[in-house]
Structure formats: structure tokens, C-alpha cells
Amino acid sequence: MKHSAFEAPRVPTAAEPAQNGVPDGAAPVAVAYLVHDLADAAVCRRIDLLHSAGARIALAGFHRSEPAPVEVGGVTAQSLGRTRDGALLARAGSVLRQWLAPRRLREATAQADVLMARNLEALVLAARIRRSGQRLVYECLDIHRLLLGEGLPSRLIRAVEAWAMRDVDLVVVSAPAFRDRYFRELRGWKGEIALVENLAPVPVPITAPATPAPPHPPWRIGWFGMLRCRRSLTMLRGLAESSRGKVEVLLAGRPSPDIFPDFAAEIAGVPGLRFAGSYAPEDLAGLYRQVHFAWSIDYFEDGLNSAWLLPNRLYEGLAHGAVPIALPQVATGEWLARHGAGLLTKQPERELPDLFRTLSPESFNRIRAAASRVPRDAIVMDARSARHIGRTVLGLS
């Protein structure tokens, strides 16, 4: 970061209310936001949330792809260096270099009222540069398998997390199981925890898309976002290949190079399988309009993080009229079951081919109608909710 260039909230669009969370005459809260990947689309959403509460923001972080973003969510982004998916030792080295030479980062954040750190590598730096009186917020959106192991590497990384959390004022999690199973049960954390689910941001369509995918074969499944589950790709590829044209799969987003070193080769020549490339948030409506189902199954950290998380695509899919496909025995499936929605399959490799072979338009319309009845406030974060959550994060309420 060059200096503490805290940027004022952006001007609201016509679709957004003009008010923010700062009382008249009060100075906006200055937030230094440190992130693990500047290119993560969720960083932009979090910046919008903080802006809705009236915060001024300075942003710095690592980045996973080149070139480094120069601006995210209307805020100038300062690069701390490039890291790679996986490559934990290399990422630890990047953090250590910043940790050993903290002067520039500490000076740049000296005027911040709040240090907000997204994921553990950012928290380690925030704990290092924090000055007395600065509020420290730890945003934990994934529980890495190393944090749950019993070996020496796991014990070391938990010790690092314990050190970094000594002065944390608030932990922000995106799923109840992260709060209950990890921080409360396993870590014994007694401090404040805020649950901020990955609700779809506004503006999104108030109702399902005006021209949804027609309810007949080919049945189209969309898998969008960070693509990092090899088992999911294998399953979807096999489903498309074996369906004889009755099932098509649309992929879009960022394939993990650590999991898929040659993603193009993995999907080349597969009938019914198409990759639309990376996308911007404003492209989501167009992507979901092409599909009937949203793939919400994840085996990346099977039995661990994958069993606890509530992914972005769960909320995005429902917000845009797509029916989520999920496992019933994990948090995503339990969430859908509570709302009487979704297509739940315990053994997708075995069950889905038969299901799609016999799926009728009438059956699909019933499934889609059930998904459309999920309460709007369970899937979309409106401006009022965003301001309330933003104020909680900033310590204003």
C-alpha cells in the first residue's frame, strides 16, 4: 500500500438507496482490508457491504493471477505479491516476507479504525501490524484441512492461528458449522462471532428470470465459480457423455490450476460439456438463464470444509431461478431440506443418470416451483440487511 488512501463510499446506483450507516455529522469508519486474493469476486461483494455501512476503505492483498487487479469494487488495490492455489509453503513464504518487513504496511494502515483480514494468511499480517485501539476482524470463509489434522503441520498452523487471534474482536463466518463445529467446539473461541452467509448481492432479479431455461431436455446443469473439485468435474463429464444428449453441462469461472493443470484438455471433445470462461458478477444472470440446475456439490475437502460450507452458488442459483443439486448429508443439503427445495442426491454417480433419463417437464416444474418458494431474505442480501451487517462488522452496532 502506498499510503493510507482510504477511499470514500462509492455513489449509490439508481437501484440502491442513497443512505448509509453513518449518522449525520459522524466521521466514516476507516477500514484497512487485507485479503488473500484480490481477484476473488467475494472481495468486491465485501467492499460493497462495508461501503453500505459508510466505511472508507484501503485495500491490500495477495493475488493468484496476473496481472494484479489495480481496482476492486471502486477501491484502489495494492498488491502484496503473487501466490498460487495450493502451494502452501510458497504462500507461507510470501506471508513471512511481509511479516518480517511490516513497516510500509503498518504505516499505510496507521489511520485505520478497523483492520479486517480475509482468511488466515491475511490475519497473520493484520495481527503483526495492528496498533493499540484498532479493531481487528477475522473473516474466515473456509476451514483448511490442515487446521483440522493431528500431525505436526496441523499443530503448527493452529498455533499460528491462535497467536494471530489473540487480539481479534470479531470473527466473521459464512456458515453455522464454521462457528459451531470449528471455532466454538474445536478451538474453544469465546469471543464474538458474526454469521454472514454468502447471500446473493443486490441488484438481482426480484423474481426468477423472465426467460428461464424451458422445462424440457436437454436438462442443463451449471457449475459456476471457483472450479476446484475434480470429482465433480469427472461426475459431470460422465453424466453429459452418457446421457445421449439429454444432459448438458455449462461451466464458468476460474478452474484451480493446482487441481486442473490443463483444464482445457480435460474438457476438450466432451459432447454436451461447454466452458464459458471467467465471468463478471453482472454476467451471472445470463449464465443462470441458460441452465435448469445449479451444481452445489463439492468434494474438494470431503468430510471437512466441504461438509460445513454454504457456497455462493447455493444462493446465486436460487436467486436466479436455478434448482440447486446437493448432497443431503452436508450443510448445503440440510439448508435446502429445511426450505423444502433443491434436488438432493446421496449417491449422485449412481442416481443422477436415472433421474435425468426419466425427468419429465411436469416433475421439473414442481421442483422449480418449490425452489421459487424459498423466502427472498434467505437468499438475497438487501440494502437494509447489508447496512446492518456492515455496522456490526465495523463495531457500530
Summary of the structure (lengths in Angstrom):
residues: 397
radius of gyration: 21.3
end to end distance: 29.1
largest distance: 65.2
contacts: 1294
relative contact order: 0.12
helix: 39%
strand: 20%
